[in-house]
Amino acid sequence: MLKNPHVKNVLSALVVAIFGFILLNLTFLLDFFFQNLVDRFIKFFIPHNLNMSNSWFPLMKHAMFVVIIGLISWYIFRSKLGLLYKAIYMTVPVVVVLATFGIFLYHWPLIAISVGSLLTVGTLYYFHRTKQSWLYYFSVIIVPLVLLIMTLAGGEI
């Protein structure tokens, strides 16, 4: 049954969707723990709450997290991991980039959706030009769709 390419493709897509969703949740938990760790470290040196007094501080913490995800992504995509594992992980940098633009453009949802759409289409074009596997396309398409549905339904990250 697994030798049938259609069954194998459907199972691969399901694996990417399920484990990608798990990774997305773990990524947001990691961001939460990272930002709390930074807050606790800073409290040793500065007693007042920088999150409340400086609007740049939460953005700086998020930017540091984006850099960490970027470094991890660089390592994973350069590694010899299998295509399925890389496609599953592809959901993480996609959601981090789209969520970051969503954070910065929060007050202008139409612009945030437009920028996210342009980034998604640009990434898909890059995959087309470099002849990447369909699993990468699937990973990049499923994340913005989930984020768009969540945004239109009134959810927040």
Accessible surface in RSA format (square Angstrom, percent):
REM  Atomic radii and reference values for relative SASA: ProtOr
REM  Chains: A
REM  Algorithm: Lee & Richards
REM  Probe-radius: 1.40
REM  Slices: 20
REM RES _ NUM      All-atoms   Total-Side   Main-Chain    Non-polar    All polar
REM                ABS   REL    ABS   REL    ABS   REL    ABS   REL    ABS   REL
RES MET A   1   184.64  95.6 131.60  87.1  53.04 126.3 107.27  91.2  77.37 102.5
RES LEU A   2   115.55  64.4 108.62  77.7   6.93  17.4 108.72  76.4   6.83  18.4
RES LYS A   3   196.00  95.6 168.51 103.4  27.49  65.4 119.04 107.1  76.96  82.0
RES ASN A   4    66.74  46.0  58.89  56.9   7.85  18.9  18.91  45.5  47.83  46.2
RES PRO A   5    84.99  61.9  82.57  75.3   2.43   8.8  84.99  70.2   0.00   0.0
RES HIS A   6   138.06  75.5 136.19  94.7   1.88   4.8  91.09  93.9  46.98  54.7
RES VAL A   7    37.06  24.4  34.34  31.1   2.71   6.5  37.05  32.2   0.00   0.0
RES LYS A   8   124.91  60.9 124.66  76.5   0.24   0.6  67.29  60.6  57.62  61.4
RES ASN A   9    62.20  42.9  61.54  59.5   0.66   1.6  11.96  28.8  50.24  48.6
RES VAL A  10    90.38  59.5  87.31  79.0   3.07   7.4  90.23  78.4   0.16   0.4
RES LEU A  11    74.99  41.8  74.89  53.6   0.10   0.3  74.99  52.7   0.00   0.0
RES SER A  12    18.59  15.7  16.40  21.9   2.19   5.0   2.26   4.8  16.33  22.9
RES ALA A  13    19.45  17.9  19.09  29.5   0.36   0.8  19.34  27.2   0.10   0.3
RES LEU A  14    91.80  51.1  91.30  65.3   0.50   1.3  91.73  64.4   0.08   0.2
RES VAL A  15    45.23  29.8  44.78  40.5   0.45   1.1  45.22  39.3   0.02   0.0
RES VAL A  16     0.00   0.0   0.00   0.0   0.00   0.0   0.00   0.0   0.00   0.0
RES ALA A  17    29.02  26.7  20.55  31.7   8.47  19.3  22.86  32.2   6.16  16.3
RES ILE A  18    97.92  55.7  93.64  69.8   4.28  10.3  97.63  70.3   0.29   0.8
RES PHE A  19   102.50  51.3 101.95  63.1   0.55   1.4 101.95  61.8   0.55   1.6
RES GLY A  20     0.89   1.1   0.00   N/A   0.89   1.1   0.89   2.4   0.00   0.0
RES PHE A  21   121.53  60.8 119.57  74.1   1.96   5.1 119.99  72.7   1.54   4.4
RES ILE A  22    78.93  44.9  77.25  57.6   1.68   4.1  78.74  56.7   0.19   0.5
RES LEU A  23    50.02  27.9  50.02  35.8   0.00   0.0  50.02  35.1   0.00   0.0
RES LEU A  24    21.05  11.7  21.05  15.1   0.00   0.0  21.05  14.8   0.00   0.0
RES ASN A  25    68.27  47.1  65.97  63.8   2.30   5.5  22.71  54.7  45.56  44.0
RES LEU A  26    95.40  53.1  91.71  65.6   3.69   9.3  92.03  64.6   3.38   9.1
RES THR A  27     8.15   5.8   5.39   5.5   2.77   6.6   2.98   4.0   5.17   7.8
RES PHE A  28    64.54  32.3  58.56  36.3   5.98  15.6  58.99  35.8   5.55  15.9
RES LEU A  29    91.82  51.1  91.10  65.2   0.72   1.8  91.56  64.3   0.26   0.7
RES LEU A  30    87.67  48.8  85.51  61.2   2.16   5.4  87.21  61.2   0.46   1.2
RES ASP A  31    18.65  13.1  18.63  18.5   0.02   0.1   2.24   5.3  16.41  16.4
RES PHE A  32   115.19  57.6 108.35  67.1   6.84  17.8 114.61  69.5   0.58   1.7
RES PHE A  33   121.88  61.0 117.54  72.8   4.34  11.3 118.21  71.7   3.68  10.5
RES PHE A  34    34.00  17.0  29.74  18.4   4.26  11.1  33.64  20.4   0.37   1.0
RES GLN A  35    37.93  21.2  37.93  27.7   0.00   0.0   8.63  18.4  29.30  22.2
RES ASN A  36    48.44  33.4  47.94  46.3   0.50   1.2  10.09  24.3  38.35  37.1
RES LEU A  37   119.98  66.8 117.75  84.2   2.23   5.6 119.28  83.8   0.70   1.9
RES VAL A  38    17.87  11.8  15.91  14.4   1.96   4.7  17.87  15.5   0.00   0.0
RES ASP A  39    26.31  18.4  24.02  23.9   2.29   5.4  13.17  31.0  13.14  13.1
RES ARG A  40   167.03  70.1 164.50  83.9   2.53   6.0  49.46  67.6 117.56  71.3
RES PHE A  41   116.37  58.2 114.10  70.7   2.27   5.9 115.82  70.2   0.55   1.6
RES ILE A  42    39.19  22.3  39.19  29.2   0.00   0.0  39.19  28.2   0.00   0.0
RES LYS A  43   127.13  62.0 112.03  68.7  15.10  35.9  56.53  50.9  70.60  75.2
RES PHE A  44   167.59  83.8 133.31  82.6  34.28  89.2 136.58  82.8  31.01  88.7
RES PHE A  45   138.78  69.4 108.64  67.3  30.14  78.4 113.04  68.5  25.74  73.7
RES ILE A  46    58.35  33.2  57.90  43.1   0.45   1.1  58.25  41.9   0.11   0.3
RES PRO A  47   123.95  90.3  97.10  88.5  26.85  97.6 101.12  83.5  22.83 141.9
RES HIS A  48   102.32  55.9  91.97  63.9  10.35  26.5  77.99  80.4  24.33  28.3
RES ASN A  49    71.08  49.0  60.92  58.9  10.15  24.5  24.08  57.9  47.00  45.4
RES LEU A  50    16.72   9.3  13.08   9.4   3.64   9.2  13.08   9.2   3.64   9.8
RES ASN A  51    44.87  30.9  32.10  31.0  12.77  30.7  15.34  36.9  29.53  28.5
RES MET A  52   164.18  85.0 130.88  86.6  33.29  79.3 108.75  92.5  55.43  73.4
RES SER A  53    66.64  56.3  31.12  41.5  35.53  81.8  40.47  86.2  26.17  36.7
RES ASN A  54    38.81  26.8  35.32  34.1   3.48   8.4   3.56   8.6  35.25  34.1
RES SER A  55   100.64  85.0  80.98 108.1  19.66  45.3  54.49 116.0  46.16  64.7
RES TRP A  56   136.56  54.8 133.32  64.5   3.24   7.6 120.59  64.3  15.97  25.9
RES PHE A  57     3.32   1.7   3.32   2.1   0.00   0.0   3.32   2.0   0.00   0.0
RES PRO A  58    46.95  34.2  44.32  40.4   2.64   9.6  44.60  36.8   2.36  14.6
RES LEU A  59    68.94  38.4  67.76  48.5   1.19   3.0  68.10  47.8   0.84   2.3
RES MET A  60    69.04  35.8  63.62  42.1   5.42  12.9  42.29  36.0  26.75  35.4
RES LYS A  61     6.54   3.2   6.54   4.0   0.00   0.0   0.00   0.0   6.54   7.0
RES HIS A  62    14.05   7.7  14.05   9.8   0.00   0.0  12.83  13.2   1.22   1.4
RES ALA A  63    48.32  44.4  43.80  67.6   4.52  10.3  47.64  67.1   0.69   1.8
RES MET A  64    69.79  36.1  66.09  43.7   3.71   8.8  54.80  46.6  15.00  19.9
RES PHE A  65     4.02   2.0   4.02   2.5   0.00   0.0   4.02   2.4   0.00   0.0
RES VAL A  66    42.11  27.7  40.66  36.8   1.45   3.5  40.66  35.3   1.45   3.9
RES VAL A  67    91.03  59.9  85.15  77.1   5.88  14.2  90.28  78.4   0.75   2.0
RES ILE A  68    62.23  35.4  61.72  46.0   0.51   1.2  62.11  44.7   0.12   0.3
RES ILE A  69     7.66   4.4   7.66   5.7   0.00   0.0   7.66   5.5   0.00   0.0
RES GLY A  70    37.36  46.1   0.00   N/A  37.36  46.1  31.55  86.6   5.81  13.0
RES LEU A  71   117.61  65.5 113.11  80.9   4.49  11.3 113.53  79.7   4.07  11.0
RES ILE A  72    68.59  39.0  65.06  48.5   3.54   8.5  68.50  49.3   0.09   0.3
RES SER A  73    10.53   8.9  10.53  14.1   0.00   0.0  10.53  22.4   0.00   0.0
RES TRP A  74   149.96  60.2 142.79  69.1   7.17  16.8 136.99  73.0  12.97  21.0
RES TYR A  75   150.34  70.2 149.99  85.3   0.35   0.9 103.34  77.7  47.00  57.9
RES ILE A  76    27.96  15.9  27.90  20.8   0.06   0.1  27.96  20.1   0.00   0.0
RES PHE A  77    61.06  30.5  45.85  28.4  15.21  39.6  45.85  27.8  15.21  43.5
RES ARG A  78   169.34  71.1 138.07  70.4  31.27  74.5  44.21  60.4 125.13  75.8
RES SER A  79    29.16  24.6  13.94  18.6  15.22  35.1  23.94  51.0   5.22   7.3
RES LYS A  80   206.02 100.5 171.60 105.3  34.41  81.9 121.76 109.6  84.26  89.8
RES LEU A  81    83.65  46.6  70.43  50.4  13.21  33.2  73.92  51.9   9.72  26.2
RES GLY A  82    36.61  45.2   0.00   N/A  36.61  45.2  31.42  86.2   5.19  11.6
RES LEU A  83    79.08  44.0  67.53  48.3  11.55  29.0  69.83  49.0   9.26  24.9
RES LEU A  84    58.77  32.7  56.20  40.2   2.57   6.4  56.20  39.5   2.57   6.9
RES TYR A  85   137.23  64.1 133.08  75.7   4.14  10.8  86.49  65.0  50.74  62.5
RES LYS A  86    30.90  15.1  30.90  19.0   0.00   0.0   4.07   3.7  26.83  28.6
RES ALA A  87     0.00   0.0   0.00   0.0   0.00   0.0   0.00   0.0   0.00   0.0
RES ILE A  88    17.84  10.2  17.84  13.3   0.00   0.0  17.84  12.8   0.00   0.0
RES TYR A  89    20.54   9.6  20.54  11.7   0.00   0.0  20.41  15.3   0.12   0.1
RES MET A  90    20.03  10.4  20.03  13.3   0.00   0.0  11.12   9.5   8.90  11.8
RES THR A  91     2.27   1.6   2.27   2.3   0.00   0.0   2.27   3.0   0.00   0.0
RES VAL A  92     3.11   2.0   3.11   2.8   0.00   0.0   3.11   2.7   0.00   0.0
RES PRO A  93    24.40  17.8  23.38  21.3   1.02   3.7  24.25  20.0   0.15   0.9
RES VAL A  94    20.23  13.3  15.66  14.2   4.57  11.0  20.15  17.5   0.07   0.2
RES VAL A  95     0.89   0.6   0.89   0.8   0.00   0.0   0.89   0.8   0.00   0.0
RES VAL A  96     5.82   3.8   4.25   3.8   1.57   3.8   5.82   5.1   0.00   0.0
RES VAL A  97    62.37  41.0  60.66  54.9   1.71   4.1  62.37  54.2   0.00   0.0
RES LEU A  98    21.15  11.8  13.41   9.6   7.74  19.5  13.46   9.5   7.70  20.7
RES ALA A  99     5.17   4.7   1.66   2.6   3.51   8.0   4.36   6.1   0.80   2.1
RES THR A 100    19.99  14.2  19.99  20.3   0.00   0.0  19.99  26.8   0.00   0.0
RES PHE A 101    76.51  38.3  76.51  47.4   0.00   0.0  76.51  46.4   0.00   0.0
RES GLY A 102    27.01  33.3   0.00   N/A  27.01  33.3  23.01  63.1   4.00   9.0
RES ILE A 103    77.33  44.0  61.57  45.9  15.77  38.0  65.68  47.3  11.65  31.6
RES PHE A 104    98.74  49.4  78.29  48.5  20.45  53.2  81.43  49.4  17.31  49.5
RES LEU A 105    34.87  19.4  34.87  24.9   0.00   0.0  34.87  24.5   0.00   0.0
RES TYR A 106   131.00  61.2 118.86  67.6  12.14  31.6  93.84  70.5  37.16  45.8
RES HIS A 107   143.94  78.7 119.19  82.8  24.75  63.3  77.57  79.9  66.36  77.2
RES TRP A 108   136.79  54.9 133.16  64.5   3.64   8.5 109.35  58.3  27.45  44.5
RES PRO A 109    78.84  57.5  75.92  69.2   2.92  10.6  78.84  65.1   0.00   0.0
RES LEU A 110   139.31  77.6 137.20  98.2   2.11   5.3 138.19  97.0   1.12   3.0
RES ILE A 111    90.26  51.4  88.47  65.9   1.79   4.3  90.25  65.0   0.01   0.0
RES ALA A 112    18.25  16.8  12.17  18.8   6.08  13.8  12.41  17.5   5.84  15.5
RES ILE A 113    57.36  32.6  50.52  37.6   6.84  16.5  56.31  40.5   1.06   2.9
RES SER A 114    53.03  44.8  47.10  62.9   5.93  13.7  29.97  63.8  23.06  32.3
RES VAL A 115    37.51  24.7  37.26  33.7   0.25   0.6  37.50  32.6   0.01   0.0
RES GLY A 116    10.63  13.1   0.00   N/A  10.63  13.1  10.63  29.2   0.00   0.0
RES SER A 117    55.91  47.2  48.52  64.7   7.39  17.0  33.20  70.7  22.71  31.8
RES LEU A 118   130.65  72.8 122.80  87.8   7.86  19.8 123.30  86.6   7.36  19.8
RES LEU A 119    65.03  36.2  61.06  43.7   3.97  10.0  63.93  44.9   1.10   3.0
RES THR A 120    17.78  12.6  15.31  15.5   2.48   5.9  16.52  22.2   1.26   1.9
RES VAL A 121    94.74  62.3  94.05  85.1   0.68   1.6  94.22  81.9   0.51   1.4
RES GLY A 122    37.94  46.8   0.00   N/A  37.94  46.8  32.07  88.0   5.86  13.1
RES THR A 123    47.07  33.5  41.46  42.0   5.61  13.4  21.18  28.5  25.89  39.1
RES LEU A 124    36.12  20.1  35.02  25.1   1.10   2.8  35.30  24.8   0.82   2.2
RES TYR A 125   128.21  59.9 122.75  69.8   5.46  14.2 100.03  75.2  28.18  34.7
RES TYR A 126   127.28  59.4 125.36  71.3   1.92   5.0  87.60  65.8  39.68  48.9
RES PHE A 127    12.78   6.4  12.78   7.9   0.00   0.0  12.78   7.7   0.00   0.0
RES HIS A 128   118.21  64.6 113.90  79.2   4.32  11.0  65.81  67.8  52.40  61.0
RES ARG A 129   160.50  67.4 135.70  69.2  24.80  59.0  24.70  33.8 135.80  82.3
RES THR A 130    56.01  39.8  33.42  33.9  22.60  53.9  40.72  54.7  15.29  23.1
RES LYS A 131   179.88  87.8 148.69  91.2  31.19  74.3 110.08  99.1  69.80  74.3
RES GLN A 132    66.10  37.0  51.47  37.6  14.63  34.8   5.07  10.8  61.03  46.3
RES SER A 133    31.36  26.5  14.81  19.8  16.55  38.1  23.79  50.7   7.57  10.6
RES TRP A 134   104.02  41.7  98.71  47.8   5.31  12.5  87.41  46.6  16.61  26.9
RES LEU A 135     9.81   5.5   9.81   7.0   0.00   0.0   9.81   6.9   0.00   0.0
RES TYR A 136    19.88   9.3  19.88  11.3   0.00   0.0   9.42   7.1  10.46  12.9
RES TYR A 137    56.16  26.2  56.16  32.0   0.00   0.0  48.02  36.1   8.13  10.0
RES PHE A 138    55.50  27.8  51.94  32.2   3.56   9.3  55.08  33.4   0.42   1.2
RES SER A 139     0.00   0.0   0.00   0.0   0.00   0.0   0.00   0.0   0.00   0.0
RES VAL A 140     1.49   1.0   1.49   1.4   0.00   0.0   1.49   1.3   0.00   0.0
RES ILE A 141    72.64  41.3  71.12  53.0   1.52   3.7  72.07  51.9   0.57   1.5
RES ILE A 142    41.51  23.6  40.72  30.3   0.79   1.9  41.45  29.8   0.06   0.2
RES VAL A 143     2.60   1.7   1.75   1.6   0.85   2.1   2.60   2.3   0.00   0.0
RES PRO A 144    24.97  18.2  21.46  19.6   3.51  12.8  22.91  18.9   2.07  12.8
RES LEU A 145    92.31  51.4  92.12  65.9   0.19   0.5  92.31  64.8   0.00   0.0
RES VAL A 146    66.94  44.0  65.00  58.8   1.94   4.7  66.11  57.4   0.83   2.3
RES LEU A 147    26.25  14.6  26.07  18.6   0.18   0.4  26.25  18.4   0.00   0.0
RES LEU A 148    62.70  34.9  58.76  42.0   3.95   9.9  62.17  43.7   0.53   1.4
RES ILE A 149   114.81  65.3 112.68  83.9   2.13   5.1 113.98  82.1   0.83   2.2
RES MET A 150    62.56  32.4  57.78  38.2   4.77  11.4  30.14  25.6  32.42  42.9
RES THR A 151    65.00  46.2  53.82  54.6  11.18  26.6  32.15  43.2  32.85  49.7
RES LEU A 152   130.32  72.6  96.52  69.0  33.80  85.0  99.81  70.1  30.51  82.1
RES ALA A 153    87.18  80.2  43.80  67.6  43.38  98.7  56.42  79.5  30.76  81.5
RES GLY A 154    60.73  74.9   0.00   N/A  60.73  74.9  35.39  97.1  25.33  56.7
RES GLY A 155    34.46  42.5   0.00   N/A  34.46  42.5  24.02  65.9  10.44  23.4
RES GLU A 156   133.82  76.8  99.13  75.0  34.69  82.6  35.95  69.5  97.87  79.9
RES ILE A 157   112.23  63.9  46.27  34.5  65.95 159.0  71.99  51.8  40.24 109.2
END  Absolute sums over single chains surface
CHAIN  1 A    10715.6       9399.7       1315.9       8122.8       2592.8
END  Absolute sums over all chains
TOTAL         10715.6       9399.7       1315.9       8122.8       2592.8
